[in-house]
Amino acid sequence: MQDFILYLKLGWEHIISLDALDHQLFVLVLMAIYVFKDWKKILWVVTAFTIGHSITLVLSAFDILRAPAKWIEFLIPLTIVITALDNILMRNKPQNLMQVNYFFALFFGLIHGMGFANTARMMMSKEQSIIVPLLGFNIGLEVGQIAVVIVIMILHFVMLTLFRINKKEWVMFVSSAVFALALKMALERIPF
């Protein structure tokens, strides 16, 4: 049980800590198009991200998949740039955005999972069973993501309802800000 709790905390910290800005920005830009009434869609998007993330961790833990850390550190902010740019370019077609977001969450979750894969591989190789650490980490990650999403949705609610900001303008503002931050991160991490 101690192993499960340890990995649960690691999963939680992987998304909540200040070092997880890239993951938080990705979740923010994915959630920019949703409001509270979309809670089922939100849950599916967050779960798709966790599934993608988890697949990479499993493949890494079994040493089936490896990627150079420099490339992964570059690709992570690039996924954020692409998602933000999609929000900006598709701002007049919210239904298309919601469908694309499932794909982005799942596929880009695979890349984001590689960001923790090397650490996970070293830690989990010491374990008797790989199932408990992976389960604990993924549950911690999912709970952490849900906490981040709740904070984002409260912020959206305040801006859209209390300050009466137009939803399209809000999506554009959030996506543009995240785009700029992620582009800076990607340019700083070019692996050449």
C-alpha positions in Angstrom: 0.0 0.0 0.0 2.9 2.3 0.7 4.1 1.9 -3.0 0.6 2.8 -4.2 0.5 6.0 -2.1 4.0 7.0 -3.1 3.1 6.7 -6.8 -0.3 8.3 -6.3 1.6 11.4 -4.8 4.0 11.3 -7.7 1.2 11.4 -10.2 -0.5 14.2 -8.3 2.7 16.2 -8.2 3.5 15.5 -11.8 0.5 17.7 -12.8 0.1 20.1 -9.8 3.7 21.2 -9.1 5.2 24.4 -10.4 7.6 22.3 -12.6 4.5 21.0 -14.5 3.8 24.3 -16.2 3.8 22.7 -19.6 1.2 20.1 -18.6 -0.9 22.8 -16.9 -0.7 25.0 -20.0 -1.8 22.1 -22.2 -4.8 21.4 -20.0 -5.6 25.1 -19.9 -5.6 25.4 -23.7 -7.6 22.2 -24.0 -10.2 23.5 -21.6 -10.4 27.0 -23.0 -13.4 26.1 -25.2 -15.5 24.5 -22.5 -17.8 25.7 -19.8 -19.2 23.9 -16.7 -22.2 22.6 -18.6 -19.8 20.6 -20.8 -18.6 18.6 -17.8 -19.0 15.2 -19.6 -17.0 16.4 -22.5 -14.4 17.8 -20.2 -14.1 14.5 -18.3 -13.6 12.6 -21.7 -10.9 15.0 -22.8 -9.0 14.8 -19.5 -9.4 11.0 -19.5 -8.1 10.8 -23.1 -5.0 12.8 -22.0 -4.5 10.4 -19.1 -4.9 7.4 -21.4 -2.3 8.7 -23.9 0.0 9.6 -21.0 -0.5 6.1 -19.5 0.1 4.2 -22.7 3.5 5.9 -23.0 4.4 5.1 -19.3 3.5 1.5 -19.8 5.5 1.1 -22.9 8.4 2.9 -21.3 8.1 0.9 -18.1 8.4 -2.3 -20.1 11.3 -0.8 -22.0 9.4 -1.0 -25.3 9.6 2.7 -26.1 12.4 5.1 -25.6 12.9 8.6 -27.0 15.7 11.2 -26.6 14.8 13.5 -23.7 15.9 16.6 -25.6 13.3 15.9 -28.4 10.5 15.2 -25.9 11.3 18.4 -24.0 10.9 20.2 -27.4 7.8 18.3 -28.6 5.9 18.9 -25.4 5.6 22.7 -25.8 5.1 22.2 -29.5 1.9 20.2 -28.8 0.7 23.1 -26.7 1.5 25.5 -29.6 -0.4 23.4 -32.0 -3.4 23.0 -29.7 -3.5 26.8 -29.0 -3.2 27.6 -32.7 -6.0 25.3 -33.5 -8.2 27.1 -31.0 -7.3 30.4 -32.5 -7.8 29.3 -36.1 -11.1 27.4 -35.4 -12.6 29.9 -33.1 -15.8 30.2 -35.1 -16.4 26.5 -35.2 -16.6 25.3 -31.6 -18.1 21.9 -32.4 -15.0 21.1 -34.6 -12.8 22.2 -31.7 -14.4 19.8 -29.3 -13.9 16.8 -31.6 -10.3 17.8 -32.4 -9.6 18.2 -28.7 -10.3 14.5 -28.0 -7.7 13.6 -30.6 -5.2 16.2 -29.3 -5.6 15.0 -25.8 -5.1 11.4 -26.6 -2.3 11.8 -29.2 -0.4 14.6 -27.5 -0.9 12.7 -24.2 1.5 10.1 -25.6 4.2 12.8 -26.1 3.6 14.3 -22.7 3.9 10.9 -21.1 7.4 10.6 -22.5 8.4 13.6 -20.4 8.1 11.5 -17.2 8.9 8.1 -18.8 12.7 8.1 -18.1 12.2 8.9 -14.4 9.3 6.4 -14.2 11.4 3.7 -15.9 14.2 4.1 -13.3 11.9 4.2 -10.3 9.6 1.4 -11.4 12.3 -1.0 -12.5 13.0 -1.5 -8.8 9.5 -2.7 -8.1 8.4 -6.4 -7.9 5.2 -5.6 -9.8 4.8 -2.8 -12.2 1.0 -2.7 -11.9 0.7 -1.0 -8.5 3.1 1.9 -9.4 1.5 2.5 -12.8 -2.0 2.4 -11.3 -1.1 4.7 -8.4 0.7 7.2 -10.7 -2.2 7.3 -13.2 -4.8 7.7 -10.6 -2.8 10.5 -9.0 -2.3 12.1 -12.4 -6.1 11.9 -13.2 -7.0 13.4 -9.8 -4.4 16.2 -10.3 -5.8 17.0 -13.7 -9.3 17.1 -12.4 -8.2 19.6 -9.7 -6.5 21.7 -12.4 -9.6 21.6 -14.6 -11.8 22.6 -11.7 -9.6 25.7 -11.1 -9.7 26.5 -14.8 -13.5 26.1 -15.0 -13.9 28.4 -12.0 -11.7 31.0 -13.7 -13.8 30.6 -16.9 -17.0 30.9 -14.9 -15.8 34.1 -13.2 -14.6 35.7 -16.5 -17.6 34.7 -18.6 -20.4 35.1 -16.0 -19.3 37.7 -13.5 -17.2 39.9 -15.8 -19.4 39.1 -18.9 -16.5 38.5 -21.2 -17.6 37.0 -24.6 -16.7 33.3 -24.8 -15.1 33.6 -28.2 -12.9 36.5 -27.0 -12.0 34.5 -23.9 -11.0 31.5 -25.9 -8.9 33.8 -28.2 -7.2 35.5 -25.2 -6.4 32.3 -23.4 -5.3 30.5 -26.5 -3.1 33.4 -27.6 -1.5 33.8 -24.2 -0.8 30.0 -24.0 0.5 30.1 -27.6 3.0 32.8 -26.8 4.3 31.1 -23.7 4.5 27.6 -25.3 6.2 29.0 -28.4 8.9 30.6 -26.2 9.3 27.3 -24.4 9.6 25.4 -27.7 12.1 27.8 -29.2 14.3 27.6 -26.0 14.2 23.8 -26.3 15.1 23.2 -29.9 17.3 20.1 -29.8 19.9 21.1 -32.4 
